[in-house]
Amino acid sequence: MKITHCLHTAVLVADLEKAEHFYGMVLGLERCDRALKFPGAWYEVNSYQIHLMVGTPAELHNVEKWGRNRHIAFAVADLEAAKNQLQAHDCPMQLSASGRAAIFSQDPDGNVVELSQI
């Protein structure tokens, strides 16, 4: 088997409206069309998609170091601008414990998102 690229990540959310605000307005991801009938919303970064699906989100296993939980990682051009955007929307943040240029945040359902300047 040879995997050629990643297609999407499914993220379970309890409140679709709040999740849409976080992924669309706070993170600035572009929403894309979806033909499926169950509740959800798709967002896209280049050819990679985030599938928000209504369900029961997983709980954090490591509440002290968010990066040691399931998470989605995005590259950002300017980490300081990303911090400012998260702060403007009162989103929780945690610096990377490794000291690298990365921060972790959580969507309204506690799903962890990593933003790294690389």
Summary of the structure (lengths in Angstrom):
residues: 118
radius of gyration: 14.2
end to end distance: 29.8
largest distance: 44.8
contacts: 311
relative contact order: 0.22
helix: 20%
strand: 34%
